[in-house]
Amino acid sequence: MEWSGRGHVLAVRPHGETSAIVELLTEDQGRHAGLVRGGRSRTLRPVLQPGNSVTANWRARLADHLGHFTIEADISRAGLVMDDALSLAGLNSACALACQALPERESHAPVYRAMEVFLDALGDADIWPALYVRWEFGLLRDLGYGMDLEKCAVTGEVEGLTHVSPRTGRAVSRDAAAPYLDKLLALPRFLRDPEAGFVTGDIADGLALTGFFLQRRVLWPMDRDLPESRVRLVKALTDAGRN
């Protein structure tokens, strides 16, 4: 069994004295792990960093074996964010959440492509927090747990949608939401309209919204919780005034 393709490094775990088990997010093969011989060497260690993109060849005798990766560098991003605590928090959260939420060896091409857009924007703190929220939103949709934001679940209105029902995942208009604000989740406008900007509080509201459904619909059924790195990201954005 063999395949070749491009992937984003999600996680690296030591194996033995010199090797490493590497998890990649690829467009066609999904989240895929493999052994990299010499993965802890001086040559490969800078390449095998979360957030970097690589070209990989995977080979195994049988399809259900761990298999071996041969890795070549493609785009190195990890070094660029290493001195930026906020960007590093975003990178760590995205990689950890992808490892937690995505089934192994199941293609989720939209998640892969959206993650690349997010990773490429990590140098601009005015942009990437919103891209991160959109990535989580798309992750939910691609896993089959997308929210219905087309119209109000109560009135059928398509304008003025400001909240989401935590029970159904359907949008609710401003007027219909008014009596139940303490029971509903805020819906930032930029999640419905890609052209819309965002104001103070939108990023926090978006993270609360996606985090709620990721936790309850995706992770809890697998006896998992949101990664600690995701919790740290929320705090880092708040402390930096980027929420």
C-alpha positions in Angstrom: 0.0 0.0 0.0 1.3 3.4 -0.9 0.2 7.0 -1.5 1.9 10.4 -1.9 0.6 13.9 -1.2 0.9 17.1 0.6 0.0 17.5 4.3 0.0 19.8 7.3 1.9 18.6 10.3 -0.5 18.2 13.3 1.5 16.3 15.9 4.8 14.6 16.4 5.5 12.0 19.1 9.0 10.5 19.8 9.4 6.8 19.0 12.4 5.0 20.1 15.7 6.9 20.2 15.7 8.5 16.8 12.3 8.1 15.1 9.0 9.9 15.4 5.3 9.1 14.8 3.9 12.0 12.8 0.2 12.9 12.2 -0.6 14.8 9.0 -3.8 16.4 7.7 -4.0 15.6 4.0 -6.6 16.5 1.4 -7.3 13.0 0.1 -6.2 10.8 3.0 -7.5 12.9 5.9 -5.8 12.7 9.2 -3.1 10.1 8.7 -0.2 8.9 11.0 3.0 7.2 10.1 6.5 6.5 11.4 9.3 8.7 10.2 12.7 7.1 10.7 15.2 9.7 11.8 12.4 12.0 12.6 14.2 13.4 15.7 17.4 14.1 13.7 18.8 17.7 13.3 17.7 17.6 9.7 14.1 16.5 10.1 13.3 18.1 13.5 12.8 21.6 12.1 10.6 20.1 9.3 8.4 18.1 11.6 6.9 21.0 13.5 3.1 21.5 13.8 1.8 24.0 11.3 4.5 23.2 8.6 3.4 21.8 5.3 5.3 18.9 3.9 5.3 16.5 0.9 4.9 12.9 2.1 5.1 9.4 0.8 3.4 6.8 2.9 4.0 3.1 2.5 2.9 0.0 4.4 2.6 -3.7 3.7 -1.1 -3.7 4.6 -3.7 -0.9 4.6 -4.3 -1.1 8.4 -0.7 -0.9 9.4 0.9 2.3 10.8 3.3 2.4 7.9 6.2 4.7 7.2 6.4 8.3 6.0 9.2 9.7 3.8 8.9 13.5 4.4 10.2 16.5 2.5 9.8 20.2 3.5 7.3 22.3 1.6 6.2 25.4 3.6 7.8 26.2 7.0 5.5 28.2 9.2 6.4 27.1 12.7 9.5 29.2 13.0 7.6 32.3 11.9 5.1 32.1 14.8 7.4 30.7 17.5 8.1 34.2 19.0 4.5 35.3 18.7 2.6 33.8 21.7 -0.9 34.6 20.3 -0.3 33.1 16.8 1.4 30.1 18.5 -1.8 29.6 20.6 -3.9 29.7 17.5 -1.7 27.2 15.7 -1.6 24.8 18.7 -5.3 24.9 19.1 -6.1 24.2 15.4 -3.6 21.2 15.3 -4.9 19.7 18.6 -8.5 20.1 17.7 -7.9 18.5 14.3 -6.3 15.5 16.0 -9.2 15.2 18.5 -12.1 15.7 16.2 -11.2 14.3 12.8 -11.6 10.5 12.2 -8.4 8.9 11.1 -7.9 8.2 7.4 -11.2 9.9 6.4 -11.0 12.6 3.8 -12.2 16.0 4.8 -10.9 18.2 2.0 -12.7 21.4 2.9 -11.2 21.2 6.4 -7.7 20.7 4.9 -8.1 23.7 2.5 -9.6 26.0 5.2 -6.8 25.1 7.6 -4.2 26.1 4.9 -5.9 29.5 4.6 -5.8 29.9 8.3 -2.2 28.8 8.6 -1.1 31.2 5.9 -2.7 34.1 7.7 -1.1 33.5 11.1 1.2 36.5 10.6 -1.7 38.9 10.7 -3.5 39.0 14.0 -6.2 41.3 12.5 -7.3 38.4 10.2 -6.5 35.0 11.6 -8.8 34.9 14.7 -11.9 35.2 12.4 -10.4 32.6 10.0 -9.9 30.3 13.0 -13.6 30.6 14.0 -14.7 30.0 10.4 -12.4 26.9 10.3 -14.1 25.5 13.4 -17.5 26.3 11.9 -16.5 24.5 8.7 -15.1 21.6 10.7 -18.5 21.1 12.3 -20.3 21.3 9.0 -17.9 18.8 7.3 -18.4 16.3 10.2 -22.1 16.5 9.7 -23.0 18.8 12.6 -23.3 22.1 10.8 -25.7 24.8 12.0 -28.7 25.9 10.0 -28.2 29.7 9.6 -30.4 30.2 6.6 -33.5 31.5 8.4 -35.1 32.0 11.8 -36.4 28.7 13.3 -39.3 30.5 14.8 -40.4 33.2 12.3 -38.8 32.0 9.0 -37.1 35.4 8.6 -33.8 35.5 6.7 -32.6 38.9 8.0 -31.7 40.0 11.5 -30.5 36.5 12.7 -28.6 37.1 15.9 -28.6 33.9 17.9 -28.5 30.1 17.6 -30.5 27.5 19.6 -28.2 25.3 21.5 -30.7 22.5 21.3 -31.3 22.5 17.5 -28.4 24.4 16.1 -30.8 26.6 14.1 -30.7 30.4 13.8 -33.1 32.7 15.7 -33.9 36.3 14.7 -33.4 39.3 17.1 -37.1 39.7 17.9 -37.7 36.0 18.5 -34.6 35.7 20.6 -35.4 38.6 22.9 -37.3 36.6 25.6 -34.7 33.8 25.7 -31.4 35.6 25.5 -30.0 33.7 28.5 -30.7 30.4 26.8 -29.4 31.1 23.3 -25.9 31.4 21.8 -24.9 34.7 20.1 -24.4 34.5 16.3 -21.6 36.8 15.0 -22.6 38.3 11.6 -19.3 37.3 10.0 -20.2 33.6 10.2 -23.2 34.2 8.0 -21.7 36.8 5.7 -18.1 36.2 4.5 -18.0 39.9 3.4 -19.0 41.2 6.8 -16.4 42.6 9.2 -16.4 41.9 12.9 -16.6 44.0 16.0 -15.4 43.6 19.6 -16.9 40.5 21.1 -17.6 38.7 17.8 -14.5 36.4 18.1 -15.4 35.5 21.6 -19.1 34.8 20.6 -17.9 32.8 17.6 -15.6 30.6 19.7 -18.3 30.1 22.3 -20.7 29.0 19.6 -18.5 26.6 17.8 -17.0 25.4 21.1 -20.4 24.5 22.4 -21.3 22.3 19.4 -17.8 20.8 19.0 -17.8 19.8 22.7 -21.3 18.3 22.8 -21.8 16.9 19.4 -18.3 15.8 18.3 -16.1 15.3 21.3 -18.3 14.2 24.2 -19.7 11.2 22.3 -16.1 10.0 22.0 -15.4 10.7 25.7 -13.2 13.6 24.9 -13.2 17.3 25.7 -12.0 20.5 24.1 -8.1 20.4 24.0 -6.4 22.5 26.7 -4.7 24.4 23.9 -8.1 25.6 22.7 -8.9 26.8 26.2 -5.6 28.7 26.3 -6.4 30.2 22.9 -9.6 31.8 24.2 -7.8 33.3 27.2 -4.9 34.5 25.0 -7.3 36.3 22.6 -9.1 37.9 25.6 -5.9 39.0 27.2 -4.7 40.5 23.9 -8.0 42.3 23.3 -8.5 40.4 20.1 -11.9 38.9 21.1 
